[in-house]
Amino acid sequence: MSLSSWEEDAIFKAYGWYKNLVKRQYEGPTGATIDFDEVMQITANPQGEIELRRIIVRFGTREP
């Protein structure tokens, strides 16, 4: 079962990412960005959710 947009938002937030609605992208605490279209492309295949989680963790920082 794929993630809902609310679940995606929660995962991004847990690792310190900011959702920029004006630029239509998530901005990571380390300077990385991923736009909403890229998120859709990544999660289009069955392994996409796992790959998205890897990106979030790699370029994010866990909140205390």
mmCIF file of the N, C-alpha and C atoms, coordinates in Angstrom:
data_MODEL
# 
_entry.id   MODEL 
# 
loop_
_atom_site.group_PDB 
_atom_site.id 
_atom_site.type_symbol 
_atom_site.label_atom_id 
_atom_site.label_alt_id 
_atom_site.label_comp_id 
_atom_site.label_asym_id 
_atom_site.label_entity_id 
_atom_site.label_seq_id 
_atom_site.pdbx_PDB_ins_code 
_atom_site.Cartn_x 
_atom_site.Cartn_y 
_atom_site.Cartn_z 
_atom_site.occupancy 
_atom_site.B_iso_or_equiv 
_atom_site.pdbx_formal_charge 
_atom_site.auth_seq_id 
_atom_site.auth_comp_id 
_atom_site.auth_asym_id 
_atom_site.auth_atom_id 
_atom_site.pdbx_PDB_model_num 
ATOM 1   N N  . MET A 1 1  ? 0.847  -1.182 0.000   1.00 0.00 ? 1  MET A N  1 
ATOM 2   C CA . MET A 1 1  ? 0.000  0.000  0.000   1.00 0.00 ? 1  MET A CA 1 
ATOM 3   C C  . MET A 1 1  ? 0.888  1.240  0.000   1.00 0.00 ? 1  MET A C  1 
ATOM 4   N N  . SER A 1 2  ? 0.588  2.198  -0.831  1.00 0.00 ? 2  SER A N  1 
ATOM 5   C CA . SER A 1 2  ? 1.415  3.392  -0.943  1.00 0.00 ? 2  SER A CA 1 
ATOM 6   C C  . SER A 1 2  ? 1.082  4.407  0.152   1.00 0.00 ? 2  SER A C  1 
ATOM 7   N N  . LEU A 1 3  ? 2.029  5.286  0.377   1.00 0.00 ? 3  LEU A N  1 
ATOM 8   C CA . LEU A 1 3  ? 1.860  6.327  1.375   1.00 0.00 ? 3  LEU A CA 1 
ATOM 9   C C  . LEU A 1 3  ? 0.872  7.388  0.899   1.00 0.00 ? 3  LEU A C  1 
ATOM 10  N N  . SER A 1 4  ? 0.098  7.915  1.819   1.00 0.00 ? 4  SER A N  1 
ATOM 11  C CA . SER A 1 4  ? -0.737 9.063  1.486   1.00 0.00 ? 4  SER A CA 1 
ATOM 12  C C  . SER A 1 4  ? 0.132  10.311 1.565   1.00 0.00 ? 4  SER A C  1 
ATOM 13  N N  . SER A 1 5  ? -0.345 11.412 1.043   1.00 0.00 ? 5  SER A N  1 
ATOM 14  C CA . SER A 1 5  ? 0.439  12.647 1.100   1.00 0.00 ? 5  SER A CA 1 
ATOM 15  C C  . SER A 1 5  ? 0.636  13.098 2.549   1.00 0.00 ? 5  SER A C  1 
ATOM 16  N N  . TRP A 1 6  ? -0.327 12.821 3.422   1.00 0.00 ? 6  TRP A N  1 
ATOM 17  C CA . TRP A 1 6  ? -0.168 13.163 4.833   1.00 0.00 ? 6  TRP A CA 1 
ATOM 18  C C  . TRP A 1 6  ? 0.934  12.336 5.478   1.00 0.00 ? 6  TRP A C  1 
ATOM 19  N N  . GLU A 1 7  ? 1.007  11.062 5.123   1.00 0.00 ? 7  GLU A N  1 
ATOM 20  C CA . GLU A 1 7  ? 2.063  10.202 5.653   1.00 0.00 ? 7  GLU A CA 1 
ATOM 21  C C  . GLU A 1 7  ? 3.428  10.647 5.141   1.00 0.00 ? 7  GLU A C  1 
ATOM 22  N N  . GLU A 1 8  ? 3.503  10.998 3.863   1.00 0.00 ? 8  GLU A N  1 
ATOM 23  C CA . GLU A 1 8  ? 4.761  11.517 3.305   1.00 0.00 ? 8  GLU A CA 1 
ATOM 24  C C  . GLU A 1 8  ? 5.182  12.772 4.056   1.00 0.00 ? 8  GLU A C  1 
ATOM 25  N N  . ASP A 1 9  ? 4.240  13.702 4.257   1.00 0.00 ? 9  ASP A N  1 
ATOM 26  C CA . ASP A 1 9  ? 4.541  14.936 4.978   1.00 0.00 ? 9  ASP A CA 1 
ATOM 27  C C  . ASP A 1 9  ? 5.092  14.638 6.374   1.00 0.00 ? 9  ASP A C  1 
ATOM 28  N N  . ALA A 1 10 ? 4.495  13.686 7.061   1.00 0.00 ? 10 ALA A N  1 
ATOM 29  C CA . ALA A 1 10 ? 4.922  13.344 8.423   1.00 0.00 ? 10 ALA A CA 1 
ATOM 30  C C  . ALA A 1 10 ? 6.345  12.783 8.434   1.00 0.00 ? 10 ALA A C  1 
ATOM 31  N N  . ILE A 1 11 ? 6.683  11.959 7.450   1.00 0.00 ? 11 ILE A N  1 
ATOM 32  C CA . ILE A 1 11 ? 8.029  11.396 7.381   1.00 0.00 ? 11 ILE A CA 1 
ATOM 33  C C  . ILE A 1 11 ? 9.044  12.497 7.089   1.00 0.00 ? 11 ILE A C  1 
ATOM 34  N N  . PHE A 1 12 ? 8.745  13.351 6.109   1.00 0.00 ? 12 PHE A N  1 
ATOM 35  C CA . PHE A 1 12 ? 9.644  14.467 5.816   1.00 0.00 ? 12 PHE A CA 1 
ATOM 36  C C  . PHE A 1 12 ? 9.850  15.321 7.070   1.00 0.00 ? 12 PHE A C  1 
ATOM 37  N N  . LYS A 1 13 ? 8.768  15.671 7.752   1.00 0.00 ? 13 LYS A N  1 
ATOM 38  C CA . LYS A 1 13 ? 8.847  16.524 8.927   1.00 0.00 ? 13 LYS A CA 1 
ATOM 39  C C  . LYS A 1 13 ? 9.669  15.873 10.041  1.00 0.00 ? 13 LYS A C  1 
ATOM 40  N N  . ALA A 1 14 ? 9.520  14.581 10.223  1.00 0.00 ? 14 ALA A N  1 
ATOM 41  C CA . ALA A 1 14 ? 10.253 13.877 11.275  1.00 0.00 ? 14 ALA A CA 1 
ATOM 42  C C  . ALA A 1 14 ? 11.760 13.958 11.088  1.00 0.00 ? 14 ALA A C  1 
ATOM 43  N N  . TYR A 1 15 ? 12.195 14.155 9.854   1.00 0.00 ? 15 TYR A N  1 
ATOM 44  C CA . TYR A 1 15 ? 13.623 14.251 9.569   1.00 0.00 ? 15 TYR A CA 1 
ATOM 45  C C  . TYR A 1 15 ? 14.062 15.678 9.263   1.00 0.00 ? 15 TYR A C  1 
ATOM 46  N N  . GLY A 1 16 ? 13.247 16.656 9.673   1.00 0.00 ? 16 GLY A N  1 
ATOM 47  C CA . GLY A 1 16 ? 13.639 18.042 9.600   1.00 0.00 ? 16 GLY A CA 1 
ATOM 48  C C  . GLY A 1 16 ? 13.423 18.748 8.276   1.00 0.00 ? 16 GLY A C  1 
ATOM 49  N N  . TRP A 1 17 ? 12.694 18.128 7.362   1.00 0.00 ? 17 TRP A N  1 
ATOM 50  C CA . TRP A 1 17 ? 12.427 18.749 6.065   1.00 0.00 ? 17 TRP A CA 1 
ATOM 51  C C  . TRP A 1 17 ? 11.292 19.760 6.208   1.00 0.00 ? 17 TRP A C  1 
ATOM 52  N N  . TYR A 1 18 ? 11.342 20.802 5.390   1.00 0.00 ? 18 TYR A N  1 
ATOM 53  C CA . TYR A 1 18 ? 10.317 21.845 5.351   1.00 0.00 ? 18 TYR A CA 1 
ATOM 54  C C  . TYR A 1 18 ? 9.559  21.734 4.033   1.00 0.00 ? 18 TYR A C  1 
ATOM 55  N N  . LYS A 1 19 ? 8.240  21.797 4.094   1.00 0.00 ? 19 LYS A N  1 
ATOM 56  C CA . LYS A 1 19 ? 7.408  21.729 2.894   1.00 0.00 ? 19 LYS A CA 1 
ATOM 57  C C  . LYS A 1 19 ? 7.157  23.151 2.409   1.00 0.00 ? 19 LYS A C  1 
ATOM 58  N N  . ASN A 1 20 ? 7.780  23.519 1.286   1.00 0.00 ? 20 ASN A N  1 
ATOM 59  C CA . ASN A 1 20 ? 7.631  24.848 0.709   1.00 0.00 ? 20 ASN A CA 1 
ATOM 60  C C  . ASN A 1 20 ? 6.545  24.785 -0.361  1.00 0.00 ? 20 ASN A C  1 
ATOM 61  N N  . LEU A 1 21 ? 5.372  25.259 -0.027  1.00 0.00 ? 21 LEU A N  1 
ATOM 62  C CA . LEU A 1 21 ? 4.243  25.183 -0.946  1.00 0.00 ? 21 LEU A CA 1 
ATOM 63  C C  . LEU A 1 21 ? 4.383  26.145 -2.121  1.00 0.00 ? 21 LEU A C  1 
ATOM 64  N N  . VAL A 1 22 ? 5.058  27.258 -1.921  1.00 0.00 ? 22 VAL A N  1 
ATOM 65  C CA . VAL A 1 22 ? 5.245  28.235 -2.998  1.00 0.00 ? 22 VAL A CA 1 
ATOM 66  C C  . VAL A 1 22 ? 6.129  27.645 -4.097  1.00 0.00 ? 22 VAL A C  1 
ATOM 67  N N  . LYS A 1 23 ? 7.241  27.044 -3.692  1.00 0.00 ? 23 LYS A N  1 
ATOM 68  C CA . LYS A 1 23 ? 8.172  26.450 -4.664  1.00 0.00 ? 23 LYS A CA 1 
ATOM 69  C C  . LYS A 1 23 ? 7.790  25.016 -5.041  1.00 0.00 ? 23 LYS A C  1 
ATOM 70  N N  . ARG A 1 24 ? 6.779  24.462 -4.388  1.00 0.00 ? 24 ARG A N  1 
ATOM 71  C CA . ARG A 1 24 ? 6.315  23.091 -4.623  1.00 0.00 ? 24 ARG A CA 1 
ATOM 72  C C  . ARG A 1 24 ? 7.453  22.085 -4.441  1.00 0.00 ? 24 ARG A C  1 
ATOM 73  N N  . GLN A 1 25 ? 8.117  22.191 -3.288  1.00 0.00 ? 25 GLN A N  1 
ATOM 74  C CA . GLN A 1 25 ? 9.223  21.286 -3.004  1.00 0.00 ? 25 GLN A CA 1 
ATOM 75  C C  . GLN A 1 25 ? 9.402  21.116 -1.500  1.00 0.00 ? 25 GLN A C  1 
ATOM 76  N N  . TYR A 1 26 ? 10.096 20.047 -1.142  1.00 0.00 ? 26 TYR A N  1 
ATOM 77  C CA . TYR A 1 26 ? 10.534 19.842 0.231   1.00 0.00 ? 26 TYR A CA 1 
ATOM 78  C C  . TYR A 1 26 ? 11.980 20.308 0.294   1.00 0.00 ? 26 TYR A C  1 
ATOM 79  N N  . GLU A 1 27 ? 12.323 20.975 1.392   1.00 0.00 ? 27 GLU A N  1 
ATOM 80  C CA . GLU A 1 27 ? 13.670 21.481 1.576   1.00 0.00 ? 27 GLU A CA 1 
ATOM 81  C C  . GLU A 1 27 ? 14.266 20.825 2.811   1.00 0.00 ? 27 GLU A C  1 
ATOM 82  N N  . GLY A 1 28 ? 15.366 20.120 2.608   1.00 0.00 ? 28 GLY A N  1 
ATOM 83  C CA . GLY A 1 28 ? 16.000 19.403 3.699   1.00 0.00 ? 28 GLY A CA 1 
ATOM 84  C C  . GLY A 1 28 ? 16.883 20.295 4.548   1.00 0.00 ? 28 GLY A C  1 
ATOM 85  N N  . PRO A 1 29 ? 17.131 19.885 5.783   1.00 0.00 ? 29 PRO A N  1 
ATOM 86  C CA . PRO A 1 29 ? 17.951 20.681 6.697   1.00 0.00 ? 29 PRO A CA 1 
ATOM 87  C C  . PRO A 1 29 ? 19.412 20.769 6.265   1.00 0.00 ? 29 PRO A C  1 
ATOM 88  N N  . THR A 1 30 ? 19.833 19.912 5.365   1.00 0.00 ? 30 THR A N  1 
ATOM 89  C CA . THR A 1 30 ? 21.218 19.942 4.889   1.00 0.00 ? 30 THR A CA 1 
ATOM 90  C C  . THR A 1 30 ? 21.339 20.655 3.548   1.00 0.00 ? 30 THR A C  1 
ATOM 91  N N  . GLY A 1 31 ? 20.253 21.269 3.078   1.00 0.00 ? 31 GLY A N  1 
ATOM 92  C CA . GLY A 1 31 ? 20.278 22.016 1.823   1.00 0.00 ? 31 GLY A CA 1 
ATOM 93  C C  . GLY A 1 31 ? 19.729 21.274 0.615   1.00 0.00 ? 31 GLY A C  1 
ATOM 94  N N  . ALA A 1 32 ? 19.420 20.016 0.762   1.00 0.00 ? 32 ALA A N  1 
ATOM 95  C CA . ALA A 1 32 ? 18.857 19.230 -0.345  1.00 0.00 ? 32 ALA A CA 1 
ATOM 96  C C  . ALA A 1 32 ? 17.415 19.654 -0.601  1.00 0.00 ? 32 ALA A C  1 
ATOM 97  N N  . THR A 1 33 ? 16.983 19.529 -1.845  1.00 0.00 ? 33 THR A N  1 
ATOM 98  C CA . THR A 1 33 ? 15.582 19.794 -2.187  1.00 0.00 ? 33 THR A CA 1 
ATOM 99  C C  . THR A 1 33 ? 15.066 18.662 -3.067  1.00 0.00 ? 33 THR A C  1 
ATOM 100 N N  . ILE A 1 34 ? 13.774 18.441 -2.974  1.00 0.00 ? 34 ILE A N  1 
ATOM 101 C CA . ILE A 1 34 ? 13.108 17.480 -3.857  1.00 0.00 ? 34 ILE A CA 1 
ATOM 102 C C  . ILE A 1 34 ? 11.718 18.047 -4.137  1.00 0.00 ? 34 ILE A C  1 
ATOM 103 N N  . ASP A 1 35 ? 11.405 18.209 -5.413  1.00 0.00 ? 35 ASP A N  1 
ATOM 104 C CA . ASP A 1 35 ? 10.100 18.813 -5.715  1.00 0.00 ? 35 ASP A CA 1 
ATOM 105 C C  . ASP A 1 35 ? 9.005  17.753 -5.732  1.00 0.00 ? 35 ASP A C  1 
ATOM 106 N N  . PHE A 1 36 ? 7.790  18.245 -5.663  1.00 0.00 ? 36 PHE A N  1 
ATOM 107 C CA . PHE A 1 36 ? 6.637  17.349 -5.548  1.00 0.00 ? 36 PHE A CA 1 
ATOM 108 C C  . PHE A 1 36 ? 6.537  16.390 -6.738  1.00 0.00 ? 36 PHE A C  1 
ATOM 109 N N  . ASP A 1 37 ? 6.889  16.866 -7.931  1.00 0.00 ? 37 ASP A N  1 
ATOM 110 C CA . ASP A 1 37 ? 6.852  16.001 -9.109  1.00 0.00 ? 37 ASP A CA 1 
ATOM 111 C C  . ASP A 1 37 ? 7.861  14.863 -9.002  1.00 0.00 ? 37 ASP A C  1 
ATOM 112 N N  . GLU A 1 38 ? 9.039  15.167 -8.444  1.00 0.00 ? 38 GLU A N  1 
ATOM 113 C CA . GLU A 1 38 ? 10.052 14.124 -8.243  1.00 0.00 ? 38 GLU A CA 1 
ATOM 114 C C  . GLU A 1 38 ? 9.565  13.071 -7.259  1.00 0.00 ? 38 GLU A C  1 
ATOM 115 N N  . VAL A 1 39 ? 8.888  13.509 -6.209  1.00 0.00 ? 39 VAL A N  1 
ATOM 116 C CA . VAL A 1 39 ? 8.325  12.562 -5.239  1.00 0.00 ? 39 VAL A CA 1 
ATOM 117 C C  . VAL A 1 39 ? 7.348  11.627 -5.946  1.00 0.00 ? 39 VAL A C  1 
ATOM 118 N N  . MET A 1 40 ? 6.505  12.185 -6.802  1.00 0.00 ? 40 MET A N  1 
ATOM 119 C CA . MET A 1 40 ? 5.535  11.374 -7.551  1.00 0.00 ? 40 MET A CA 1 
ATOM 120 C C  . MET A 1 40 ? 6.249  10.377 -8.472  1.00 0.00 ? 40 MET A C  1 
ATOM 121 N N  . GLN A 1 41 ? 7.302  10.805 -9.145  1.00 0.00 ? 41 GLN A N  1 
ATOM 122 C CA . GLN A 1 41 ? 8.051  9.925  -10.044 1.00 0.00 ? 41 GLN A CA 1 
ATOM 123 C C  . GLN A 1 41 ? 8.730  8.798  -9.270  1.00 0.00 ? 41 GLN A C  1 
ATOM 124 N N  . ILE A 1 42 ? 9.350  9.143  -8.153  1.00 0.00 ? 42 ILE A N  1 
ATOM 125 C CA . ILE A 1 42 ? 10.059 8.138  -7.352  1.00 0.00 ? 42 ILE A CA 1 
ATOM 126 C C  . ILE A 1 42 ? 9.098  7.073  -6.844  1.00 0.00 ? 42 ILE A C  1 
ATOM 127 N N  . THR A 1 43 ? 7.933  7.491  -6.395  1.00 0.00 ? 43 THR A N  1 
ATOM 128 C CA . THR A 1 43 ? 6.987  6.540  -5.797  1.00 0.00 ? 43 THR A CA 1 
ATOM 129 C C  . THR A 1 43 ? 6.072  5.873  -6.811  1.00 0.00 ? 43 THR A C  1 
ATOM 130 N N  . ALA A 1 44 ? 6.352  6.061  -8.092  1.00 0.00 ? 44 ALA A N  1 
ATOM 131 C CA . ALA A 1 44 ? 5.514  5.462  -9.137  1.00 0.00 ? 44 ALA A CA 1 
ATOM 132 C C  . ALA A 1 44 ? 5.728  3.955  -9.277  1.00 0.00 ? 44 ALA A C  1 
ATOM 133 N N  . ASN A 1 45 ? 6.842  3.436  -8.775  1.00 0.00 ? 45 ASN A N  1 
ATOM 134 C CA . ASN A 1 45 ? 7.082  1.996  -8.878  1.00 0.00 ? 45 ASN A CA 1 
ATOM 135 C C  . ASN A 1 45 ? 7.044  1.374  -7.481  1.00 0.00 ? 45 ASN A C  1 
ATOM 136 N N  . PRO A 1 46 ? 6.954  0.060  -7.409  1.00 0.00 ? 46 PRO A N  1 
ATOM 137 C CA . PRO A 1 46 ? 6.806  -0.611 -6.106  1.00 0.00 ? 46 PRO A CA 1 
ATOM 138 C C  . PRO A 1 46 ? 7.948  -0.362 -5.120  1.00 0.00 ? 46 PRO A C  1 
ATOM 139 N N  . GLN A 1 47 ? 9.160  -0.138 -5.604  1.00 0.00 ? 47 GLN A N  1 
ATOM 140 C CA . GLN A 1 47 ? 10.297 0.104  -4.714  1.00 0.00 ? 47 GLN A CA 1 
ATOM 141 C C  . GLN A 1 47 ? 10.457 1.586  -4.381  1.00 0.00 ? 47 GLN A C  1 
ATOM 142 N N  . GLY A 1 48 ? 9.622  2.416  -4.962  1.00 0.00 ? 48 GLY A N  1 
ATOM 143 C CA . GLY A 1 48 ? 9.746  3.852  -4.799  1.00 0.00 ? 48 GLY A CA 1 
ATOM 144 C C  . GLY A 1 48 ? 9.615  4.364  -3.381  1.00 0.00 ? 48 GLY A C  1 
ATOM 145 N N  . GLU A 1 49 ? 8.694  3.796  -2.619  1.00 0.00 ? 49 GLU A N  1 
ATOM 146 C CA . GLU A 1 49 ? 8.507  4.232  -1.242  1.00 0.00 ? 49 GLU A CA 1 
ATOM 147 C C  . GLU A 1 49 ? 9.784  4.019  -0.433  1.00 0.00 ? 49 GLU A C  1 
ATOM 148 N N  . ILE A 1 50 ? 10.430 2.887  -0.642  1.00 0.00 ? 50 ILE A N  1 
ATOM 149 C CA . ILE A 1 50 ? 11.684 2.592  0.056   1.00 0.00 ? 50 ILE A CA 1 
ATOM 150 C C  . ILE A 1 50 ? 12.762 3.587  -0.355  1.00 0.00 ? 50 ILE A C  1 
ATOM 151 N N  . GLU A 1 51 ? 12.856 3.868  -1.644  1.00 0.00 ? 51 GLU A N  1 
ATOM 152 C CA . GLU A 1 51 ? 13.845 4.821  -2.141  1.00 0.00 ? 51 GLU A CA 1 
ATOM 153 C C  . GLU A 1 51 ? 13.587 6.218  -1.580  1.00 0.00 ? 51 GLU A C  1 
ATOM 154 N N  . LEU A 1 52 ? 12.325 6.634  -1.526  1.00 0.00 ? 52 LEU A N  1 
ATOM 155 C CA . LEU A 1 52 ? 11.993 7.948  -0.978  1.00 0.00 ? 52 LEU A CA 1 
ATOM 156 C C  . LEU A 1 52 ? 12.416 8.028  0.485   1.00 0.00 ? 52 LEU A C  1 
ATOM 157 N N  . ARG A 1 53 ? 12.150 7.000  1.255   1.00 0.00 ? 53 ARG A N  1 
ATOM 158 C CA . ARG A 1 53 ? 12.562 6.978  2.668   1.00 0.00 ? 53 ARG A CA 1 
ATOM 159 C C  . ARG A 1 53 ? 14.081 7.102  2.795   1.00 0.00 ? 53 ARG A C  1 
ATOM 160 N N  . ARG A 1 54 ? 14.816 6.438  1.916   1.00 0.00 ? 54 ARG A N  1 
ATOM 161 C CA . ARG A 1 54 ? 16.286 6.526  1.941   1.00 0.00 ? 54 ARG A CA 1 
ATOM 162 C C  . ARG A 1 54 ? 16.749 7.965  1.695   1.00 0.00 ? 54 ARG A C  1 
ATOM 163 N N  . ILE A 1 55 ? 16.130 8.623  0.739   1.00 0.00 ? 55 ILE A N  1 
ATOM 164 C CA . ILE A 1 55 ? 16.481 10.015 0.431   1.00 0.00 ? 55 ILE A CA 1 
ATOM 165 C C  . ILE A 1 55 ? 16.171 10.915 1.632   1.00 0.00 ? 55 ILE A C  1 
ATOM 166 N N  . ILE A 1 56 ? 14.998 10.744 2.220   1.00 0.00 ? 56 ILE A N  1 
ATOM 167 C CA . ILE A 1 56 ? 14.599 11.556 3.370   1.00 0.00 ? 56 ILE A CA 1 
ATOM 168 C C  . ILE A 1 56 ? 15.591 11.404 4.515   1.00 0.00 ? 56 ILE A C  1 
ATOM 169 N N  . VAL A 1 57 ? 15.953 10.177 4.814   1.00 0.00 ? 57 VAL A N  1 
ATOM 170 C CA . VAL A 1 57 ? 16.884 9.911  5.920   1.00 0.00 ? 57 VAL A CA 1 
ATOM 171 C C  . VAL A 1 57 ? 18.280 10.423 5.583   1.00 0.00 ? 57 VAL A C  1 
ATOM 172 N N  . ARG A 1 58 ? 18.746 10.167 4.383   1.00 0.00 ? 58 ARG A N  1 
ATOM 173 C CA . ARG A 1 58 ? 20.107 10.549 3.991   1.00 0.00 ? 58 ARG A CA 1 
ATOM 174 C C  . ARG A 1 58 ? 20.332 12.059 4.074   1.00 0.00 ? 58 ARG A C  1 
ATOM 175 N N  . PHE A 1 59 ? 19.357 12.834 3.618   1.00 0.00 ? 59 PHE A N  1 
ATOM 176 C CA . PHE A 1 59 ? 19.525 14.272 3.558   1.00 0.00 ? 59 PHE A CA 1 
ATOM 177 C C  . PHE A 1 59 ? 18.777 15.027 4.674   1.00 0.00 ? 59 PHE A C  1 
ATOM 178 N N  . GLY A 1 60 ? 18.243 14.297 5.614   1.00 0.00 ? 60 GLY A N  1 
ATOM 179 C CA . GLY A 1 60 ? 17.533 14.906 6.735   1.00 0.00 ? 60 GLY A CA 1 
ATOM 180 C C  . GLY A 1 60 ? 18.266 14.702 8.028   1.00 0.00 ? 60 GLY A C  1 
ATOM 181 N N  . THR A 1 61 ? 17.717 15.260 9.068   1.00 0.00 ? 61 THR A N  1 
ATOM 182 C CA . THR A 1 61 ? 18.242 15.055 10.408  1.00 0.00 ? 61 THR A CA 1 
ATOM 183 C C  . THR A 1 61 ? 17.072 14.758 11.325  1.00 0.00 ? 61 THR A C  1 
ATOM 184 N N  . ARG A 1 62 ? 17.209 13.729 12.087  1.00 0.00 ? 62 ARG A N  1 
ATOM 185 C CA . ARG A 1 62 ? 16.133 13.309 12.985  1.00 0.00 ? 62 ARG A CA 1 
ATOM 186 C C  . ARG A 1 62 ? 15.952 14.334 14.089  1.00 0.00 ? 62 ARG A C  1 
ATOM 187 N N  . GLU A 1 63 ? 14.705 14.735 14.329  1.00 0.00 ? 63 GLU A N  1 
ATOM 188 C CA . GLU A 1 63 ? 14.429 15.659 15.417  1.00 0.00 ? 63 GLU A CA 1 
ATOM 189 C C  . GLU A 1 63 ? 14.632 14.946 16.752  1.00 0.00 ? 63 GLU A C  1 
ATOM 190 N N  . PRO A 1 64 ? 15.126 15.679 17.764  1.00 0.00 ? 64 PRO A N  1 
ATOM 191 C CA . PRO A 1 64 ? 15.337 15.028 19.088  1.00 0.00 ? 64 PRO A CA 1 
ATOM 192 C C  . PRO A 1 64 ? 14.050 14.617 19.747  1.00 0.00 ? 64 PRO A C  1 
# 
